[in-house]
């Protein structure tokens, strides 16, 4: 298990525990919260590469980094190399210090336009996009990817080598294929193969919901860091817990009710300041008590793998509410998600 410090280009990261990009979740207030609570790095929500959308409120907020702790990373999505290159330049001009390319999202609305994880099925196009973005900007370019289009056609190793040759500075990899989406078991063997095949940093992602699981995944894959998504919803202090455990082997206690209540209040105020009073966040305030209780639960989320567009949730559940209370404890598994089997029927999302 690597213990070396992680750098993305010239940027030295504080630790090896990262926030995964999630649309509707990892806005600037949430990224800042996670960083304050111990995350070493965070990537923005997925931003559109189509220039006609750049002026929209949604996209402009997703690329707003005012006051954000460095390094500032923006994830872009699209399927046209020239358009992706222009989007990268646009975001760098707005303050992005790292550009991340989305090749990991399995959502239908993203893949239907040949973007996200659909790009892994078109290797020449995927490589052309990385090459175009690297040429377009003078900041590090990273790629978020999966194991391949399907369990039977895993091509992550081949693409990882090509992305490194194209100039990618880091790869973050979810241990499922596009076809697996968020179903079945995550498998880390392909991540280990990718790590062995390239010299740039590799980040392991998928079903990492506790300090112990993070350590097991790092040992099994040899990855340089872990990336946590859904497990941080309702438990943003997980980053500090994981980082401390990896450094010392000691488990930090869960925060008390008073500490959680203070965090919730601070986060809601930050949200209102960022999104404006007209934004539809009032429902979150009404669920604060439930979120506090859920955040105290020790059970890990059974589906905390990440994608730039998480599966649709009920409108009655706040986007930042914890998955822990709704999920049973899931044993760590290093098997294949190819069978698309569900270990549990109560998997959220």
C-alpha positions in Angstrom: 0.0 0.0 0.0 1.5 3.3 -1.1 2.1 5.9 1.6 3.7 8.5 -0.6 2.3 12.0 -1.0 0.1 12.6 -4.0 0.7 15.3 -6.6 -1.4 16.2 -9.5 1.0 18.2 -11.7 2.4 21.0 -9.5 -0.4 20.6 -6.9 0.6 18.7 -3.7 -2.5 17.2 -2.1 -2.9 17.1 1.7 -3.8 13.4 1.8 -5.0 10.4 -0.2 -8.8 10.6 0.5 -10.7 12.4 -2.3 -14.3 13.6 -2.8 -15.9 12.1 -5.9 -17.8 14.4 -8.3 -21.6 14.0 -8.0 -24.1 16.1 -9.8 -26.5 17.8 -7.5 -24.3 17.1 -4.5 -20.7 18.3 -4.9 -21.4 22.0 -5.3 -18.9 24.5 -3.9 -20.4 24.6 -0.4 -20.3 20.8 -0.1 -16.8 20.6 -1.5 -15.6 23.2 1.0 -17.4 21.3 3.8 -15.6 18.0 2.9 -12.3 19.7 2.6 -12.7 21.3 6.1 -13.5 17.9 7.5 -10.4 16.2 6.1 -10.8 15.6 2.3 -7.5 16.0 0.5 -9.1 16.8 -2.9 -12.5 17.5 -4.4 -13.8 17.7 -8.0 -16.7 19.8 -9.1 -20.0 18.6 -10.4 -20.1 17.7 -14.0 -20.1 20.8 -16.2 -21.4 20.8 -19.8 -18.9 21.2 -22.6 -21.6 22.7 -24.9 -20.8 26.5 -25.0 -24.5 27.3 -25.4 -25.0 26.2 -21.8 -22.0 28.0 -20.2 -24.1 31.1 -19.3 -26.9 29.1 -17.7 -27.3 29.4 -14.0 -26.8 25.7 -13.5 -23.5 25.5 -15.4 -22.1 28.8 -14.1 -22.7 27.7 -10.5 -21.0 24.4 -11.1 -17.9 26.2 -12.3 -17.9 28.9 -9.5 -14.8 28.5 -7.3 -14.7 31.8 -5.4 -13.0 31.3 -2.1 -12.5 27.5 -2.7 -9.5 25.8 -1.1 -7.0 24.9 -3.8 -6.5 23.0 -6.0 -9.7 23.9 -7.9 -10.8 21.0 -10.1 -13.6 21.0 -12.7 -15.1 18.0 -14.4 -16.3 18.4 -18.0 -18.5 16.1 -20.0 -19.0 15.7 -23.7 -18.3 13.7 -26.8 -16.7 16.2 -29.2 -12.9 16.7 -28.9 -12.9 20.3 -30.1 -15.8 21.2 -27.9 -14.2 19.6 -24.9 -11.0 21.4 -25.5 -12.8 24.7 -25.7 -14.7 23.9 -22.5 -11.4 23.1 -20.8 -10.0 26.5 -21.8 -13.1 28.3 -20.7 -13.0 26.7 -17.2 -9.3 27.4 -16.8 -10.0 31.0 -17.7 -12.5 31.0 -14.8 -10.1 29.7 -12.3 -9.9 25.9 -12.7 -6.5 24.5 -11.9 -7.2 20.9 -12.9 -9.5 19.6 -15.6 -11.2 16.3 -15.1 -12.8 14.4 -18.1 -15.9 12.4 -17.4 -15.7 8.9 -18.8 -17.3 7.3 -15.8 -21.0 8.3 -15.7 -23.3 5.5 -16.7 -26.5 7.6 -16.6 -28.7 7.1 -19.7 -29.1 10.8 -20.4 -25.3 11.2 -20.5 -24.5 8.0 -22.4 -27.3 8.6 -24.9 -25.2 11.4 -26.4 -22.1 9.2 -26.4 -20.6 11.0 -23.4 -19.6 9.7 -19.9 -18.8 6.0 -19.7 -20.2 5.5 -23.3 -16.9 6.9 -24.5 -15.1 3.8 -23.3 -16.8 1.9 -26.1 -15.2 4.2 -28.7 -11.5 4.1 -27.9 -10.3 6.3 -30.7 -12.8 9.0 -29.7 -11.9 8.7 -26.0 -8.2 9.0 -26.7 -8.8 12.0 -29.1 -10.7 13.8 -26.4 -7.9 13.4 -23.8 -5.3 14.5 -26.4 -7.4 17.5 -27.4 -7.9 18.7 -23.8 -4.3 18.2 -22.8 -3.2 20.3 -25.8 -5.7 23.0 -25.0 -4.7 23.8 -21.5 -1.5 24.2 -19.4 -3.1 22.7 -16.3 -3.1 19.0 -15.3 -5.8 16.9 -17.0 -7.3 13.8 -15.2 -9.8 11.2 -16.3 -12.6 9.6 -14.3 -13.3 6.2 -15.9 -14.8 2.7 -15.3 -13.5 -0.8 -16.0 -15.0 -0.9 -19.5 -18.2 -0.9 -21.5 -19.3 -4.4 -20.1 -17.7 -7.0 -17.8 -16.9 -9.0 -20.9 -15.2 -6.1 -22.6 -13.0 -4.5 -19.9 -10.6 -2.2 -21.7 -9.5 0.1 -18.9 -5.9 -1.1 -19.0 -5.5 -0.4 -22.7 -7.2 3.0 -22.3 -5.2 3.9 -19.2 -2.0 3.4 -21.1 -3.3 5.5 -24.0 -4.5 8.2 -21.7 -1.1 8.4 -20.0 0.6 8.6 -23.3 -1.8 11.4 -24.3 -0.7 13.4 -21.2 -3.2 12.6 -18.5 -1.8 13.4 -15.0 -4.0 11.0 -13.0 -6.7 8.4 -13.4 -9.7 7.8 -11.0 -11.4 4.5 -11.6 -14.7 3.1 -10.5 -14.6 -0.7 -10.1 -17.7 -1.4 -12.3 -18.3 -1.4 -16.0 -20.8 0.9 -17.7 -23.2 -2.0 -18.0 -23.0 -2.7 -14.3 -23.9 0.9 -13.5 -24.4 0.7 -9.7 -25.6 -2.9 -9.5 -23.8 -6.0 -8.4 -20.5 -6.2 -6.8 -17.7 -3.8 -7.3 -14.4 -5.4 -8.5 -11.0 -4.0 -7.7 -8.9 -6.4 -9.7 -9.1 -4.2 -12.8 -8.0 -1.2 -10.8 -5.0 -3.2 -9.7 -4.2 -4.0 -13.3 -4.4 -0.4 -14.3 -2.2 0.7 -11.4 0.4 -1.9 -12.5 0.2 -0.7 -16.1 0.8 3.1 -15.7 3.2 5.3 -13.8 0.8 8.2 -13.1 -1.4 8.2 -9.9 -4.4 5.9 -9.9 -7.4 6.5 -7.6 -9.6 3.6 -6.5 -13.4 4.3 -6.3 -16.5 2.3 -5.6 -18.2 1.1 -2.4 -15.6 2.6 -0.1 -17.6 3.4 3.0 -15.4 3.1 6.0 -11.7 3.6 7.0 -11.2 -0.2 7.1 -12.6 -0.7 3.6 -10.4 2.2 2.4 -7.3 0.4 3.7 -8.4 -2.9 2.2 -9.0 -1.4 -1.2 -5.6 0.4 -1.2 -3.9 -2.8 -0.2 -5.7 -4.9 -2.8 -5.2 -2.5 -5.7 -2.0 -0.7 -4.9 -3.8 2.5 -5.8 -2.4 5.9 -4.7 -5.6 7.2 -3.2 -9.3 6.5 -2.7 -12.2 8.5 -3.8 -15.5 8.5 -1.8 -18.9 9.6 -3.0 -22.1 8.4 -1.5 -20.7 7.5 1.9 -20.0 11.2 2.4 -23.7 12.1 2.0 -24.8 12.7 5.6 -21.3 11.8 6.8 -18.9 14.3 5.4 -16.5 13.7 8.3 -15.7 10.3 6.8 -12.8 11.9 5.0 -11.1 12.9 8.2 -11.8 9.5 9.7 -10.3 7.7 6.7 -7.3 9.9 6.4 -6.5 9.6 10.2 -6.9 5.8 10.1 -4.7 5.4 7.0 -2.0 7.6 8.8 -2.2 6.2 12.3 -4.3 3.0 12.3 -6.6 4.6 14.9 -10.4 5.0 14.4 -11.9 8.4 15.3 -15.2 8.5 17.1 -18.3 9.7 15.3 -19.1 13.4 16.1 -21.7 14.1 18.7 -25.1 15.6 18.1 -24.1 19.1 19.0 -21.2 19.0 16.5 -23.4 17.6 13.8 -26.0 20.2 14.4 -23.4 22.9 14.1 -22.2 21.5 10.8 -25.7 21.3 9.4 -26.4 24.9 10.3 -23.2 26.1 8.8 -23.7 24.1 5.7 -27.3 25.3 5.2 -26.2 28.9 5.6 -23.4 28.4 3.1 -26.0 26.9 0.7 -28.3 29.8 1.0 -25.5 32.2 0.5 -24.3 30.4 -2.6 -27.6 29.4 -4.3 -29.8 32.4 -3.1 -32.9 32.4 -0.9 -35.1 31.6 -3.9 -33.4 28.2 -4.3 -35.4 25.1 -3.3 -33.4 24.0 -0.3 -35.9 24.6 2.4 -36.8 21.0 2.6 -33.3 20.2 3.7 -33.7 22.3 6.9 -36.8 20.2 7.8 -34.8 17.0 7.6 -31.8 18.1 9.7 -32.7 16.0 12.8 -33.1 12.9 10.7 -29.9 13.6 8.9 -28.1 13.9 12.3 -29.5 10.6 13.4 -28.6 8.9 10.1 -25.1 10.4 10.2 -24.5 8.7 13.5 -25.4 5.2 12.1 -22.4 2.9 11.9 -23.8 0.9 9.0 -22.1 1.5 5.7 -24.0 2.4 2.6 -24.5 -0.5 0.3 -24.2 1.6 -2.8 -21.8 4.5 -2.5 -20.1 4.2 -5.8 -19.8 7.4 -7.6 -20.8 8.9 -10.9 -21.1 12.5 -12.0 -24.9 12.0 -12.2 -26.1 9.7 -9.4 -29.2 7.7 -9.9 -32.5 9.5 -9.4 -33.7 9.8 -5.9 -37.1 10.4 -4.4 -37.9 14.1 -4.2 -38.8 13.5 -0.5 -35.1 12.7 0.3 -32.7 15.6 0.5 -29.7 15.2 -1.8 -27.2 15.5 1.1 -29.1 13.1 3.4 -27.2 10.0 4.6 -27.5 6.6 2.9 -26.3 4.9 6.1 -29.7 4.6 7.8 -31.3 3.2 4.7 -28.8 0.5 4.0 -27.6 -2.6 5.8 -24.0 -3.3 6.4 -22.3 -4.6 3.3 -19.3 -6.9 3.4 -16.4 -5.8 1.4 -16.1 -7.9 -1.8 -13.6 -8.2 -4.5 -15.7 -10.1 -6.9 -17.2 -9.3 -10.3 -20.2 -7.2 -11.0 -20.6 -9.0 -14.3 -23.6 -11.0 -13.1 -25.5 -7.9 -12.2 -26.7 -9.6 -9.1 -27.8 -7.4 -6.1 -26.4 -8.5 -2.8 -29.3 -6.6 -1.1 -32.7 -5.4 -2.1 -32.6 -2.2 -0.2 -29.7 -0.6 -2.2 -30.5 3.1 -2.4 -30.9 4.9 -5.6 
